[in-house]
Amino acid sequence: MPPAAETARPVNAGPAIVAVVDDDPLFRETVSANLAEAGYRAAAFSGGNALMEWLVQGNRPAALLLDWQMPEQDGPVVLEKLRNAGYDLPVLFLTGLNQPIFEEKGLKLGAVDFVDKSKSFAIILQRIRIAMTAKSPNGMADGDTLPSSGGLLLDVASARAAWNGAQVELTHGEFKVVHLLAQRIGRDVGYREIYDAVRGAGFEAGQGPDGYRANVRAMVKRIRQKFRDIDPDFDAIETYPGFGYRWRHG
């Protein structure tokens, strides 16, 4: 019986999935735990055949971490099978083979990155996020990548946002607010500036000269909830009482 991580899941349901293919069970367990702590779901497999069976069931990971040396079939063979079957997901080789000849071959085969297993998970995680930004199945390709307390990705051209690889269903106005806050990461942004970004400079709404503040508070509340629908621990948007909001640093 396949492990729980290999069972079928609905496409795009909940946090983004990162697939891990490695014949070392301890390594799979460790990486899966680290991914879960970072807000992703891990789908771990001991070899390429189990991965292909999972993909055929309709599952789509946001990225794939692929070992190079495996007894069933090595990583390059798995990657070639994926590409021949039409799967265009971003693949990162994660291996102990750090010689340039292997890296060159992996990139020529279509991998987006080649990462030494000895690197810290923090570095591996950043490489995953970069790969997902450059080539995302949720249509986030060629978008702006803005640093945040988690994996915020913004595609300004299409007004789409993703959090840890999962698309956030924001309205156009809500996207403008997130974009503004993320551009000013760690800095306070006032109610008036936030409202102007959505409605245009000088637009008045609500009761009294400061009526727009209630509109901004309501909009930020909706935005927070949409992020929390994906990540219950989301806390990147902080309140500056009486002034506005900020996108938290770090």
Beta strands, then each sheet from edge to edge (+ up, - down):
strand 1: 17-21
strand 2: 41-45
strand 3: 63-66
strand 4: 91-95
strand 5: 113-116
strand 6: 144-145
strand 7: 152-155
strand 8: 160-163
strand 9: 166-168
strand 10: 189-190
strand 11: 237-240
strand 12: 244-247
sheet 1: 2+ 1+ 3+ 4+ 5+
sheet 2: 6+ 7- 8+ 9-
sheet 3: 10+ 12- 11+
end
